[in-house]
Amino acid sequence: MARIIVEQHFPEPMSEDAYQRFAQRLDPCLETHGAIWVRSYIAEDRRHVVCEFEAADAESVRQSYRSSEVPFERVWTATLFAVEDYPEMYAKVQALRAKG
């Protein structure tokens, strides 16, 4: 499975209800195309959203968005680099969080 990123941008802040409506339309299409949602990042102003999926390829996710009529800007395949994979940096993050 590939890690797929979707970018969305909205002219107005997206409400929680709008986000839920998108998810209700999108989820069955993702299932049909063998993709699954992993996580989302929503900007503080609620005008930008980045979602992560696992799927065979980016086109499976694009087809899901198109068939559900949920708007998107870009869909692309990504490689994850996480702080947990770098012990020295991870220790710094943990220390900063402990100050929290």
VEXMAR-572742 format. One record per atom (N, C-alpha, C, O): residue number from 1; chain; atom name; x, y, z. Coordinates in Angstrom, 3 decimals, always signed. Layout:
// residues N
  resi  chain  name        px        py        pz
   NUM      A    CA         X         Y         Z
...
// end
This chain:
// residues 100
  resi  chain  name        px        py        pz
     1      A     N    +0.842    -1.186    +0.000
     1      A    CA    +0.000    +0.000    +0.000
     1      A     C    +0.884    +1.245    +0.000
     1      A     O    +1.957    +1.273    +0.604
     2      A     N    +0.412    +2.247    -0.679
     2      A    CA    +1.125    +3.522    -0.745
     2      A     C    +0.488    +4.525    +0.211
     2      A     O    -0.689    +4.417    +0.555
     3      A     N    +1.284    +5.500    +0.630
     3      A    CA    +0.793    +6.599    +1.453
     3      A     C    +0.406    +7.712    +0.479
     3      A     O    +1.241    +8.200    -0.282
     4      A     N    -0.864    +8.106    +0.509
     4      A    CA    -1.393    +9.080    -0.433
     4      A     C    -1.825   +10.331    +0.327
     4      A     O    -2.501   +10.240    +1.352
     5      A     N    -1.432   +11.493    -0.181
     5      A    CA    -1.772   +12.778    +0.426
     5      A     C    -2.754   +13.514    -0.483
     5      A     O    -2.585   +13.547    -1.702
     6      A     N    -3.783   +14.102    +0.131
     6      A    CA    -4.761   +14.915    -0.597
     6      A     C    -4.756   +16.311    +0.007
     6      A     O    -4.818   +16.478    +1.225
     7      A     N    -4.681   +17.308    -0.863
     7      A    CA    -4.739   +18.702    -0.431
     7      A     C    -6.074   +19.302    -0.867
     7      A     O    -6.515   +19.115    -2.001
     8      A     N    -6.700   +20.017    +0.046
     8      A    CA    -7.949   +20.723    -0.236
     8      A     C    -7.819   +22.157    +0.258
     8      A     O    -7.222   +22.417    +1.302
     9      A     N    -8.391   +23.088    -0.513
     9      A    CA    -8.389   +24.504    -0.135
     9      A     C    -9.791   +25.039    -0.387
     9      A     O   -10.418   +24.727    -1.400
    10      A     N   -10.270   +25.846    +0.544
    10      A    CA   -11.634   +26.362    +0.478
    10      A     C   -11.623   +27.877    +0.607
    10      A     O   -10.838   +28.419    +1.385
    11      A     N   -12.483   +28.579    -0.145
    11      A    CA   -12.521   +30.036    -0.059
    11      A     C   -13.071   +30.538    +1.283
    11      A     O   -12.745   +31.638    +1.729
    12      A     N   -13.902   +29.718    +1.907
    12      A    CA   -14.491   +30.053    +3.208
    12      A     C   -14.140   +28.953    +4.207
    12      A     O   -13.898   +27.816    +3.801
    13      A     N   -14.108   +29.263    +5.492
    13      A    CA   -13.836   +28.215    +6.482
    13      A     C   -14.830   +27.062    +6.366
    13      A     O   -16.034   +27.278    +6.225
    14      A     N   -14.315   +25.848    +6.427
    14      A    CA   -15.148   +24.663    +6.324
    14      A     C   -15.704   +24.313    +7.709
    14      A     O   -14.952   +24.187    +8.676
    15      A     N   -17.007   +24.160    +7.789
    15      A    CA   -17.641   +23.819    +9.062
    15      A     C   -17.449   +22.325    +9.358
    15      A     O   -17.124   +21.536    +8.471
    16      A     N   -17.655   +21.967   +10.606
    16      A    CA   -17.595   +20.553   +10.987
    16      A     C   -18.664   +19.759   +10.252
    16      A     O   -18.424   +18.622    +9.845
    17      A     N   -19.844   +20.350   +10.079
    17      A    CA   -20.925   +19.671    +9.338
    17      A     C   -20.512   +19.405    +7.898
    17      A     O   -20.756   +18.316    +7.379
    18      A     N   -19.892   +20.380    +7.247
    18      A    CA   -19.441   +20.197    +5.860
    18      A     C   -18.399   +19.086    +5.780
    18      A     O   -18.430   +18.264    +4.864
    19      A     N   -17.478   +19.064    +6.742
    19      A    CA   -16.450   +18.023    +6.772
    19      A     C   -17.100   +16.645    +6.907
    19      A     O   -16.697   +15.701    +6.228
    20      A     N   -18.091   +16.527    +7.770
    20      A    CA   -18.793   +15.254    +7.967
    20      A     C   -19.558   +14.838    +6.712
    20      A     O   -19.589   +13.656    +6.372
    21      A     N   -20.174   +15.793    +6.023
    21      A    CA   -20.891   +15.475    +4.770
    21      A     C   -19.925   +14.963    +3.715
    21      A     O   -20.223   +13.998    +3.011
    22      A     N   -18.757   +15.613    +3.603
    22      A    CA   -17.741   +15.124    +2.663
    22      A     C   -17.351   +13.696    +2.999
    22      A     O   -17.274   +12.845    +2.113
    23      A     N   -17.103   +13.428    +4.282
    23      A    CA   -16.684   +12.094    +4.713
    23      A     C   -17.755   +11.051    +4.403
    23      A     O   -17.434    +9.948    +3.959
    24      A     N   -19.012   +11.388    +4.630
    24      A    CA   -20.100   +10.446    +4.364
    24      A     C   -20.187   +10.086    +2.884
    24      A     O   -20.493    +8.946    +2.537
    25      A     N   -19.918   +11.054    +2.014
    25      A    CA   -19.936   +10.782    +0.574
    25      A     C   -18.673   +10.054    +0.127
    25      A     O   -18.724    +9.185    -0.744
    26      A     N   -17.547   +10.410    +0.723
    26      A    CA   -16.257    +9.888    +0.295
    26      A     C   -15.993    +8.461    +0.770
    26      A     O   -15.475    +7.647    +0.006
    27      A     N   -16.341    +8.146    +2.013
    27      A    CA   -15.992    +6.844    +2.598
    27      A     C   -16.423    +5.645    +1.751
    27      A     O   -15.607    +4.744    +1.555
    28      A     N   -17.661    +5.580    +1.237
    28      A    CA   -18.035    +4.427    +0.414
    28      A     C   -17.215    +4.339    -0.882
    28      A     O   -16.913    +3.243    -1.354
    29      A     N   -16.861    +5.484    -1.445
    29      A    CA   -16.055    +5.487    -2.667
    29      A     C   -14.632    +5.011    -2.390
    29      A     O   -14.050    +4.277    -3.189
    30      A     N   -14.080    +5.429    -1.265
    30      A    CA   -12.756    +4.944    -0.879
    30      A     C   -12.770    +3.428    -0.733
    30      A     O   -11.866    +2.742    -1.210
    31      A     N   -13.796    +2.912    -0.073
    31      A    CA   -13.904    +1.464    +0.111
    31      A     C   -13.981    +0.752    -1.237
    31      A     O   -13.338    -0.279    -1.436
    32      A     N   -14.761    +1.295    -2.151
    32      A    CA   -14.898    +0.709    -3.485
    32      A     C   -13.556    +0.646    -4.212
    32      A     O   -13.281    -0.305    -4.943
    33      A     N   -12.724    +1.669    -4.006
    33      A    CA   -11.436    +1.741    -4.692
    33      A     C   -10.280    +1.184    -3.854
    33      A     O    -9.116    +1.344    -4.224
    34      A     N   -10.591    +0.537    -2.736
    34      A    CA    -9.559    -0.111    -1.933
    34      A     C    -8.653    +0.848    -1.186
    34      A     O    -7.484    +0.543    -0.951
    35      A     N    -9.182    +2.006    -0.811
    35      A    CA    -8.402    +3.004    -0.079
    35      A     C    -9.011    +3.203    +1.299
    35      A     O   -10.192    +2.932    +1.514
    36      A     N    -8.187    +3.683    +2.235
    36      A    CA    -8.681    +3.947    +3.583
    36      A     C    -8.053    +5.223    +4.134
    36      A     O    -6.865    +5.484    +3.945
    37      A     N    -8.884    +6.014    +4.823
    37      A    CA    -8.432    +7.245    +5.460
    37      A     C    -7.541    +6.903    +6.649
    37      A     O    -7.824    +5.958    +7.385
    38      A     N    -6.462    +7.669    +6.840
    38      A    CA    -5.546    +7.475    +7.961
    38      A     C    -5.603    +8.653    +8.929
    38      A     O    -5.751    +8.454   +10.135
    39      A     N    -5.485    +9.890    +8.409
    39      A    CA    -5.533   +11.074    +9.278
    39      A     C    -5.764   +12.316    +8.444
    39      A     O    -5.580   +12.315    +7.227
    40      A     N    -6.172   +13.379    +9.129
    40      A    CA    -6.369   +14.676    +8.478
    40      A     C    -5.764   +15.776    +9.335
    40      A     O    -5.746   +15.697   +10.564
    41      A     N    -5.276   +16.790    +8.665
    41      A    CA    -4.803   +18.004    +9.308
    41      A     C    -5.677   +19.138    +8.778
    41      A     O    -5.772   +19.335    +7.566
    42      A     N    -6.310   +19.878    +9.674
    42      A    CA    -7.170   +20.988    +9.287
    42      A     C    -6.542   +22.272    +9.832
    42      A     O    -6.252   +22.378   +11.023
    43      A     N    -6.338   +23.240    +8.945
    43      A    CA    -5.718   +24.504    +9.334
    43      A     C    -6.582   +25.225   +10.363
    43      A     O    -7.799   +25.049   +10.405
    44      A     N    -5.942   +26.024   +11.176
    44      A    CA    -6.662   +26.793   +12.196
    44      A     C    -7.789   +27.620   +11.585
    44      A     O    -8.847   +27.774   +12.196
    45      A     N    -7.568   +28.154   +10.378
    45      A    CA    -8.610   +28.962    +9.740
    45      A     C    -9.664   +28.109    +9.017
    45      A     O   -10.622   +28.640    +8.456
    46      A     N    -9.475   +26.789    +9.039
    46      A    CA   -10.401   +25.805    +8.455
    46      A     C   -10.595   +25.986    +6.950
    46      A     O   -11.613   +25.570    +6.396
    47      A     N    -9.614   +26.610    +6.289
    47      A    CA    -9.694   +26.798    +4.849
    47      A     C    -8.754   +25.871    +4.090
    47      A     O    -8.776   +25.839    +2.859
    48      A     N    -7.925   +25.113    +4.815
    48      A    CA    -6.960   +24.206    +4.196
    48      A     C    -7.004   +22.874    +4.937
    48      A     O    -7.012   +22.825    +6.167
    49      A     N    -7.034   +21.804    +4.160
    49      A    CA    -7.079   +20.463    +4.743
    49      A     C    -6.079   +19.582    +3.995
    49      A     O    -5.989   +19.622    +2.768
    50      A     N    -5.338   +18.795    +4.752
    50      A    CA    -4.455   +17.782    +4.185
    50      A     C    -4.862   +16.458    +4.807
    50      A     O    -4.897   +16.315    +6.029
    51      A     N    -5.170   +15.490    +3.948
    51      A    CA    -5.584   +14.169    +4.425
    51      A     C    -4.595   +13.115    +3.948
    51      A     O    -4.020   +13.228    +2.865
    52      A     N    -4.408   +12.100    +4.763
    52      A    CA    -3.548   +10.984    +4.421
    52      A     C    -4.404    +9.728    +4.285
    52      A     O    -5.289    +9.468    +5.100
    53      A     N    -4.122    +8.960    +3.241
    53      A    CA    -4.816    +7.708    +2.976
    53      A     C    -3.798    +6.618    +2.699
    53      A     O    -2.641    +6.903    +2.392
    54      A     N    -4.228    +5.377    +2.808
    54      A    CA    -3.454    +4.249    +2.306
    54      A     C    -4.255    +3.638    +1.171
    54      A     O    -5.450    +3.373    +1.302
    55      A     N    -3.573    +3.421    +0.052
    55      A    CA    -4.229    +2.889    -1.139
    55      A     C    -3.176    +2.269    -2.047
    55      A     O    -1.975    +2.434    -1.832
    56      A     N    -3.639    +1.561    -3.052
    56      A    CA    -2.712    +0.961    -4.009
    56      A     C    -1.933    +2.026    -4.770
    56      A     O    -0.753    +1.850    -5.073
    57      A     N    -2.613    +3.145    -5.078
    57      A    CA    -1.973    +4.218    -5.830
    57      A     C    -2.785    +5.501    -5.688
    57      A     O    -3.906    +5.489    -5.180
    58      A     N    -2.208    +6.596    -6.139
    58      A    CA    -2.865    +7.896    -6.026
    58      A     C    -4.137    +7.958    -6.868
    58      A     O    -5.107    +8.608    -6.478
    59      A     N    -4.140    +7.288    -8.015
    59      A    CA    -5.313    +7.343    -8.886
    59      A     C    -6.549    +6.754    -8.208
    59      A     O    -7.660    +7.221    -8.460
    60      A     N    -6.386    +5.754    -7.366
    60      A    CA    -7.519    +5.183    -6.625
    60      A     C    -8.178    +6.232    -5.737
    60      A     O    -9.403    +6.279    -5.625
    61      A     N    -7.367    +7.066    -5.113
    61      A    CA    -7.896    +8.120    -4.244
    61      A     C    -8.514    +9.230    -5.089
    61      A     O    -9.576    +9.750    -4.747
    62      A     N    -7.853    +9.601    -6.197
    62      A    CA    -8.440   +10.607    -7.099
    62      A     C    -9.823   +10.170    -7.575
    62      A     O   -10.770   +10.956    -7.558
    63      A     N    -9.931    +8.919    -7.997
    63      A    CA   -11.222    +8.399    -8.472
    63      A     C   -12.267    +8.447    -7.366
    63      A     O   -13.434    +8.741    -7.628
    64      A     N   -11.865    +8.163    -6.146
    64      A    CA   -12.793    +8.221    -5.013
    64      A     C   -13.317    +9.635    -4.821
    64      A     O   -14.521    +9.835    -4.659
    65      A     N   -12.421   +10.617    -4.837
    65      A    CA   -12.840   +12.015    -4.676
    65      A     C   -13.736   +12.451    -5.829
    65      A     O   -14.753   +13.110    -5.615
    66      A     N   -13.359   +12.085    -7.051
    66      A    CA   -14.170   +12.491    -8.206
    66      A     C   -15.557   +11.871    -8.161
    66      A     O   -16.554   +12.559    -8.382
    67      A     N   -15.628   +10.579    -7.876
    67      A    CA   -16.936    +9.907    -7.890
    67      A     C   -17.822   +10.362    -6.735
    67      A     O   -19.046   +10.290    -6.840
    68      A     N   -17.236   +10.827    -5.643
    68      A    CA   -18.027   +11.327    -4.513
    68      A     C   -18.320   +12.826    -4.642
    68      A     O   -19.066   +13.396    -3.846
    69      A     N   -17.716   +13.452    -5.662
    69      A    CA   -17.861   +14.890    -5.902
    69      A     C   -17.385   +15.740    -4.723
    69      A     O   -17.953   +16.792    -4.428
    70      A     N   -16.340   +15.267    -4.063
    70      A    CA   -15.688   +16.031    -2.999
    70      A     C   -14.511   +16.766    -3.647
    70      A     O   -13.675   +16.132    -4.290
    71      A     N   -14.432   +18.093    -3.491
    71      A    CA   -13.378   +18.861    -4.167
    71      A     C   -11.990   +18.603    -3.584
    71      A     O   -11.834   +18.342    -2.391
    72      A     N   -10.988   +18.683    -4.461
    72      A    CA    -9.597   +18.550    -4.020
    72      A     C    -8.713   +19.342    -4.965
    72      A     O    -9.088   +19.617    -6.104
    73      A     N    -7.529   +19.706    -4.476
    73      A    CA    -6.548   +20.420    -5.298
    73      A     C    -5.543   +19.457    -5.904
    73      A     O    -5.320   +19.454    -7.114
    74      A     N    -4.936   +18.636    -5.044
    74      A    CA    -3.876   +17.725    -5.475
    74      A     C    -3.982   +16.410    -4.733
    74      A     O    -4.446   +16.346    -3.594
    75      A     N    -3.538   +15.356    -5.413
    75      A    CA    -3.398   +14.030    -4.804
    75      A     C    -2.029   +13.525    -5.219
    75      A     O    -1.699   +13.509    -6.405
    76      A     N    -1.224   +13.108    -4.230
    76      A    CA    +0.126   +12.663    -4.549
    76      A     C    +0.597   +11.583    -3.573
    76      A     O    +0.122   +11.484    -2.442
    77      A     N    +1.537   +10.788    -4.047
    77      A    CA    +2.123    +9.713    -3.245
    77      A     C    +3.298   +10.279    -2.451
    77      A     O    +4.088   +11.066    -2.972
    78      A     N    +3.406    +9.871    -1.190
    78      A    CA    +4.432   +10.427    -0.302
    78      A     C    +5.235    +9.335    +0.392
    78      A     O    +4.797    +8.191    +0.521
    79      A     N    +6.404    +9.723    +0.826
    79      A    CA    +7.243    +8.905    +1.698
    79      A     C    +7.287    +9.610    +3.048
    79      A     O    +7.522   +10.816    +3.111
    80      A     N    +7.061    +8.867    +4.124
    80      A    CA    +7.033    +9.446    +5.459
    80      A     C    +8.422    +9.460    +6.080
    80      A     O    +9.132    +8.454    +6.081
    81      A     N    +8.790   +10.619    +6.605
    81      A    CA    +9.969   +10.774    +7.443
    81      A     C    +9.439   +11.285    +8.779
    81      A     O    +8.899   +12.389    +8.848
    82      A     N    +9.585   +10.500    +9.833
    82      A    CA    +9.018   +10.849   +11.131
    82      A     C   +10.117   +11.027   +12.170
    82      A     O   +11.153   +10.364   +12.124
    83      A     N    +9.871   +11.929   +13.100
    83      A    CA   +10.852   +12.235   +14.131
    83      A     C   +11.200   +10.989   +14.953
    83      A     O   +12.322   +10.859   +15.443
    84      A     N   +10.245   +10.085   +15.099
    84      A    CA   +10.488    +8.858   +15.875
    84      A     C   +11.598    +7.998   +15.262
    84      A     O   +12.182    +7.156   +15.945
    85      A     N   +11.881    +8.208   +13.997
    85      A    CA   +12.923    +7.432   +13.319
    85      A     C   +14.320    +8.030   +13.502
    85      A     O   +15.303    +7.474   +13.012
    86      A     N   +14.408    +9.156   +14.202
    86      A    CA   +15.674    +9.854   +14.405
    86      A     C   +15.839   +10.115   +15.904
    86      A     O   +15.367   +11.130   +16.416
    87      A     N   +16.515    +9.186   +16.613
    87      A    CA   +16.564    +9.238   +18.083
    87      A     C   +17.005   +10.579   +18.670
    87      A     O   +16.432   +11.025   +19.664
    88      A     N   +17.992   +11.222   +18.088
    88      A    CA   +18.472   +12.489   +18.646
    88      A     C   +17.383   +13.566   +18.552
    88      A     O   +17.156   +14.307   +19.508
    89      A     N   +16.720   +13.647   +17.414
    89      A    CA   +15.644   +14.629   +17.241
    89      A     C   +14.431   +14.268   +18.097
    89      A     O   +13.761   +15.146   +18.640
    90      A     N   +14.159   +12.978   +18.212
    90      A    CA   +13.013   +12.537   +19.011
    90      A     C   +13.206   +12.914   +20.477
    90      A     O   +12.252   +13.304   +21.150
    91      A     N   +14.438   +12.798   +20.971
    91      A    CA   +14.733   +13.195   +22.354
    91      A     C   +14.463   +14.686   +22.547
    91      A     O   +13.953   +15.092   +23.591
    92      A     N   +14.797   +15.497   +21.559
    92      A    CA   +14.539   +16.937   +21.643
    92      A     C   +13.029   +17.222   +21.678
    92      A     O   +12.565   +18.079   +22.432
    93      A     N   +12.295   +16.510   +20.873
    93      A    CA   +10.839   +16.695   +20.853
    93      A     C   +10.242   +16.303   +22.197
    93      A     O    +9.397   +17.016   +22.738
    94      A     N   +10.678   +15.175   +22.732
    94      A    CA   +10.165   +14.732   +24.035
    94      A     C   +10.489   +15.748   +25.121
    94      A     O    +9.650   +16.032   +25.976
    95      A     N   +11.693   +16.295   +25.093
    95      A    CA   +12.079   +17.293   +26.091
    95      A     C   +11.213   +18.540   +25.970
    95      A     O   +10.781   +19.097   +26.979
    96      A     N   +10.960   +18.979   +24.752
    96      A    CA   +10.112   +20.156   +24.539
    96      A     C    +8.689   +19.898   +25.011
    96      A     O    +8.070   +20.774   +25.616
    97      A     N    +8.175   +18.727   +24.746
    97      A    CA    +6.829   +18.365   +25.187
    97      A     C    +6.733   +18.291   +26.700
    97      A     O    +5.708   +18.654   +27.277
    98      A     N    +7.794   +17.822   +27.347
    98      A    CA    +7.796   +17.713   +28.804
    98      A     C    +7.707   +19.090   +29.472
    98      A     O    +7.164   +19.217   +30.569
    99      A     N    +8.233   +20.104   +28.815
    99      A    CA    +8.151   +21.471   +29.336
    99      A     C    +6.743   +22.008   +29.251
    99      A     O    +6.341   +22.883   +30.018
   100      A     N    +5.987   +21.457   +28.286
   100      A    CA    +4.702   +21.793   +27.889
   100      A     C    +3.680   +22.499   +28.499
   100      A     O    +2.607   +22.660   +27.916
// end
